């Protein structure tokens, strides 16, 4: 007897462009593990749809006619903290990326991403990971270096925790960190949980920002 199929991930699409929403709906509709449960074209509709539909992941654009995706992200997470928010946008701006991370977004991708990469990012975000477009990672690191970290915050970490964080900040997965440091993936996960606790963050992107700030030269 075959095992029951895993429940599909429920998605809410938020973009002011009907063409973009149609494209996403067509693309993601080909993936049997995903289900699009709703769409919205502005902040108000997105917040209302999120509260009503309670999706697993929201795909959210930054530019919306009645506000920004950052505002929508904050409001949705305040109402439903369990929802995962993945920014999918054409906006490549340092300040916007920083604002999105601070608003609680679990990922930030550019619309140039291919279908396979988008599906993988949705699954990663739904499973509790954070994801950043490679082009975004470099900008986050540069932005953070200009900001300055809280004095001595990284000094609370052990040498091994710092090594783990440095590799995470470079965009490595837990598995890749384990290979590079000769650690089991579960051990890396435990180190990372401790790092998050010490830095008072809950997301990889936030930890990467703090690490980069700590590397800033006076």
C-alpha positions as CSV (number, residue, x, y, z in Angstrom):
1,X,0.0,0.0,0.0
2,X,1.5,3.3,-1.0
3,X,2.0,6.1,1.5
4,X,-0.5,9.0,1.3
5,X,0.7,12.0,-0.8
6,X,2.1,14.9,1.2
7,X,-0.3,17.9,1.3
8,X,0.3,20.5,-1.3
9,X,1.8,23.9,-0.3
10,X,-0.8,26.6,-0.5
11,X,0.3,29.8,-2.2
12,X,-1.1,33.3,-2.3
13,X,0.1,35.4,-5.3
14,X,0.4,39.2,-4.8
15,X,1.4,41.3,-7.7
16,X,-0.3,44.3,-9.3
17,X,0.3,43.0,-12.8
18,X,-2.3,40.6,-14.1
19,X,0.2,39.4,-16.7
20,X,2.7,38.4,-13.9
21,X,0.1,36.7,-11.9
22,X,-1.1,34.7,-14.9
23,X,2.5,33.7,-15.7
24,X,3.1,32.6,-12.1
25,X,-0.2,30.7,-12.0
26,X,0.6,28.9,-15.2
27,X,4.1,28.1,-14.2
28,X,3.4,27.0,-10.7
29,X,0.2,25.2,-11.7
30,X,2.4,22.6,-13.4
31,X,4.0,21.6,-10.1
32,X,1.7,19.0,-8.4
33,X,3.1,19.8,-4.9
34,X,1.9,23.4,-5.1
35,X,-1.6,24.9,-5.0
36,X,-2.5,28.5,-5.7
37,X,-5.3,29.3,-3.4
38,X,-5.7,33.0,-4.1
39,X,-4.4,36.2,-5.8
40,X,-4.3,39.9,-4.9
41,X,-3.2,43.0,-6.7
42,X,-2.7,45.4,-3.8
43,X,-1.8,45.6,-0.1
44,X,-5.3,45.7,1.2
45,X,-6.5,42.8,-0.8
46,X,-3.3,40.8,0.1
47,X,-3.8,41.3,3.8
48,X,-7.4,40.3,3.6
49,X,-6.7,37.3,1.5
50,X,-3.9,36.2,3.8
51,X,-6.2,36.4,6.8
52,X,-9.0,34.5,5.1
53,X,-7.1,31.9,3.2
54,X,-4.1,31.3,5.5
55,X,-1.7,30.2,2.8
56,X,1.6,28.5,3.6
57,X,3.6,30.9,1.4
58,X,2.9,34.3,0.0
59,X,4.7,35.3,-3.2
60,X,4.8,39.1,-2.8
61,X,5.9,41.9,-5.1
62,X,7.4,45.1,-3.7
63,X,5.6,47.7,-5.8
64,X,1.9,47.8,-5.2
65,X,-0.6,50.5,-6.0
66,X,-1.8,51.3,-2.5
67,X,1.5,50.8,-0.7
68,X,4.5,48.5,-0.7
69,X,5.1,44.8,-0.3
70,X,7.1,45.6,2.8
71,X,4.0,47.1,4.4
72,X,2.0,44.1,3.4
73,X,4.7,41.8,4.8
74,X,4.6,43.4,8.2
75,X,0.8,43.4,8.3
76,X,0.5,39.8,7.2
77,X,3.1,38.5,9.7
78,X,1.5,40.5,12.5
79,X,-1.9,38.8,11.8
80,X,-0.5,35.3,10.9
81,X,3.0,34.8,12.2
82,X,3.1,31.3,10.8
83,X,2.9,32.4,7.2
84,X,6.0,32.5,5.1
85,X,6.7,35.5,2.9
86,X,8.8,35.3,-0.2
87,X,9.5,38.5,-2.0
88,X,9.5,38.1,-5.8
89,X,10.2,41.4,-7.5
90,X,12.2,43.3,-10.1
91,X,13.4,45.8,-7.5
92,X,17.1,45.6,-6.9
93,X,17.8,48.3,-4.3
94,X,19.9,48.0,-1.2
95,X,17.6,49.9,1.1
96,X,14.6,48.0,-0.1
97,X,16.3,44.7,0.5
98,X,17.3,45.7,4.0
99,X,13.7,46.9,4.7
100,X,12.3,43.7,3.5
101,X,14.5,41.6,5.7
102,X,13.8,43.7,8.7
103,X,10.0,43.5,8.0
104,X,10.4,39.7,8.4
105,X,10.5,38.5,4.8
106,X,11.8,34.9,4.6
107,X,13.2,35.3,1.1
108,X,14.0,37.8,-1.6
109,X,14.1,36.8,-5.3
110,X,14.3,38.7,-8.5
111,X,11.8,37.9,-11.2
112,X,14.6,36.8,-13.5
113,X,14.7,33.5,-11.6
114,X,13.8,30.4,-13.6
115,X,10.8,28.1,-12.8
116,X,12.9,25.4,-11.2
117,X,14.7,27.9,-9.0
118,X,11.4,29.5,-7.9
119,X,9.8,26.2,-7.0
120,X,12.9,25.2,-5.0
121,X,12.9,28.6,-3.2
122,X,9.2,28.1,-2.3
123,X,9.9,24.7,-0.9
124,X,12.9,26.0,1.1
125,X,10.9,28.9,2.5
126,X,8.0,26.6,3.4
127,X,10.3,24.2,5.2
128,X,11.6,27.0,7.5
129,X,14.7,28.1,5.5
130,X,15.5,31.6,4.2
131,X,16.6,32.3,0.7
132,X,18.2,35.2,-1.1
133,X,18.8,35.7,-4.8
134,X,22.6,35.5,-5.3
135,X,22.6,39.1,-6.6
136,X,20.8,40.1,-3.4
137,X,23.2,38.4,-1.1
138,X,26.1,40.5,-2.4
139,X,24.1,43.7,-1.9
140,X,23.0,42.7,1.6
141,X,26.6,42.1,2.6
142,X,27.7,45.4,1.2
143,X,24.8,47.3,2.8
144,X,25.5,45.7,6.1
145,X,29.2,46.6,6.0
146,X,28.2,50.2,5.7
147,X,25.9,50.1,8.7
148,X,28.0,48.9,11.6
149,X,27.2,46.0,13.9
150,X,26.2,46.3,17.6
151,X,29.4,46.6,19.5
152,X,30.8,43.2,20.4
153,X,27.7,41.2,19.4
154,X,29.8,38.6,17.6
155,X,32.1,38.2,20.5
156,X,29.4,36.1,22.2
157,X,30.0,33.4,19.6
158,X,32.5,30.6,19.9
159,X,35.1,30.2,17.2
160,X,33.2,27.3,15.6
161,X,30.0,29.2,15.7
162,X,31.7,32.1,14.0
163,X,33.0,29.7,11.3
164,X,29.5,28.3,10.8
165,X,28.0,31.9,10.6
166,X,30.7,33.0,8.1
167,X,29.8,30.2,5.7
168,X,26.1,30.8,6.1
169,X,26.6,34.5,5.4
170,X,28.3,33.4,2.1
171,X,25.1,31.7,1.1
172,X,26.0,28.1,1.9
173,X,23.3,25.6,2.9
174,X,23.6,23.7,6.2
175,X,24.7,20.6,4.2
176,X,27.4,22.6,2.4
177,X,28.6,24.1,5.7
178,X,28.8,20.6,7.1
179,X,31.0,19.4,4.2
180,X,33.3,22.3,4.5
181,X,33.7,22.0,8.3
182,X,33.6,18.2,8.5
183,X,30.4,18.3,10.6
184,X,27.1,16.5,10.3
185,X,24.2,18.5,8.9
186,X,22.3,18.1,12.2
187,X,25.3,19.5,14.1
188,X,25.4,22.5,11.8
189,X,21.7,23.1,12.4
190,X,22.3,22.9,16.2
191,X,25.2,25.4,15.9
192,X,23.0,27.7,13.9
193,X,20.2,27.6,16.4
194,X,22.6,28.7,19.1
195,X,23.9,31.5,16.9
196,X,20.4,32.7,16.2
197,X,19.7,32.7,19.9
198,X,22.8,34.6,20.8
199,X,22.3,37.2,18.1
200,X,18.5,37.5,18.9
201,X,17.5,36.7,15.3
202,X,15.4,34.0,13.7
203,X,16.4,34.1,10.1
204,X,19.6,33.4,8.1
205,X,19.5,36.7,6.3
206,X,19.4,38.6,9.6
207,X,22.3,36.7,10.9
208,X,24.2,37.3,7.6
209,X,23.6,41.1,8.0
210,X,25.0,41.1,11.6
211,X,28.0,39.1,10.5
212,X,28.8,41.4,7.6
213,X,28.4,44.4,9.9
214,X,30.9,42.8,12.3
215,X,33.4,42.6,9.5
216,X,33.2,46.3,8.7
217,X,36.6,48.0,9.0
218,X,36.7,51.3,10.9
